[in-house]
Amino acid sequence: MSDAALPTVAEVRAAAEAVKAAIDRHLAAVESRIGDEDPAVYAAFNELAAAAEEYDELLYDRYDEVTPFEIPTPEDGAPYRGPAEPAAFSVLIRRDYTVAKPARLIAQADRVAAHDREAELVHDGGTAGALGVLFGEYEPDEIASRAKDFGLEEGDSTLWIAAAHEAAEPGEWLGSPFGNTDPQDVLHRFDVSSVFDDEEEDEDDEAAEPGFAPA
């Protein structure tokens, strides 16, 4: 990094002062916490983590030094910056599937269409129409729990709980339901992926190697 691009001494010192202030706010929130899931403590924690990370980066850029702190960040790398006490929230779910057995999928849709005239109108005999019939008949959670029955193979899935200051007006986001969510408004997320299973298998393999035998 060139000298011209280096942060100034004043910027590093300001970042250090921001960490001190964030520590005070975090301690105050902890001292006055209400229950184990107090959102004020959660928000103060994220503010402290962000301030410490900023200071660590500037300290390294200016002086080639690091702090002894390990800064935890969410999976998506975006610290929470939403309201401390959300008045409303949205639940966003993504589930990926592979059509493993198209014939089974279509057969299930045929069974539904045989008893539902409206479903028959939109069923075109292929997998695209079959999906419309089945998701029109069953709740997404039921399809997830019975994926193999419908000829589907589950892929990755994620569920986000995104905080909001107030509830949206009816119809406000229907034109773009998933495009306006800021990752920094996500309070909690729950991910399911075979990647995690692979990581656990790797850890088990390492534990089974010579020198790692269980007692």
C-alpha positions, -999 to +999 in steps of 0.1 A: +000+000+000+014+034-009+019+062+017-009+082+000-034+054+006-024+048+043-050+058+069-040+088+089-029+088+125-061+106+133-082+080+116-066+052+135-070+071+168-107+078+160-113+041+153-097+033+187-120+058+204-150+042+186-140+008+201-138+023+236-172+038+232-186+006+218-172-013+248-190+011+271-223+007+252-220-031+252-213-032+290-242-009+297-265-032+276-253-063+294-257-047+328-293-038+320-302-068+299-337-082+299-336-120+295-312-142+275-323-129+241-322-092+248-320-075+214-302-045+229-273-067+239-273-084+205-271-050+188-244-037+211-224-068+205-226-063+167-216-027+170-186-036+191-175-063+166-178-038+137-159-011+156-131-036+166-128-049+130-125-014+116-098-005+142-080-037+135-079-030+097-068+006+101-041-004+127-027-030+103-028-006+073-011+022+091+014+004+115+015-032+102+002-043+137-028-064+147-050-067+177-054-099+198-091-100+191-109-125+169-138-107+154-168-130+148-190-123+118-221-140+105-219-164+076-228-138+050-202-114+065-228-086+072-231-076+109-267-069+121-275-032+120-313-034+122-336-021+149-327-032+185-363-040+192-380-050+159-417-041+157-421-064+127-402-090+109-402-111+077-394-148+072-377-155+039-372-192+029-353-207+000-353-244-007-336-260-037-347-292-053-337-315-081-364-333-100-349-368-095-379-388-108-400-368-132-424-396-137-432-398-100-437-360-099-461-361-128-480-391-114-485-373-081-498-342-099-521-364-119-537-378-087-544-342-076-557-331-109-581-361-110-599-347-080-595-310-087-608-294-120-589-262-115-556-281-110-564-300-142-567-268-162-531-257-153-516-292-156-499-296-190-486-331-186-450-321-179-429-313-149-435-276-151-472-280-148-469-307-122-450-284-099-478-258-102-504-284-094-485-298-064-475-265-048-511-253-054-524-283-034-498-288-007-481-265+018-443-260+011-435-276+044-454-308+035-436-310+002-403-306+020-411-334+044-423-357+016-398-347-011-390-383-021-427-391-024-429-364-051-398-375-069-377-346-056-342-345-041-335-318-016-306-294-020-295-265+001-320-245+021-319-214+042-344-194+064-338-158+073-356-137+099-353-101+088-362-073+112-383-043+103-392-010+120-428-015+110-450-039+090-453-034+053-484-021+038-507-046+020-493-053-014-463-031-009-436-056-017-455-081-039-438-068-071-404-077-057-408-099-026-371-109-023-352-080-037-354-055-009-339-074+020-307-059+034-285-087+049-277-063+078-314-065+088-312-103+092-316-112+129-312-149+125-305-174+097-307-211+096-288-229+068-290-266+058-265-280+033-247-312+026-215-291+028-219-292+066-222-330+065-190-332+044-172-311+070-183-334+098-172-364+079-137-348+073-134-342+110-144-378+118-118-390+093-091-369+109-100-382+143-097-418+131-061-412+117-031-426+136-025-403+166-061-393+168-076-427+179-103-423+205-094-434+240 
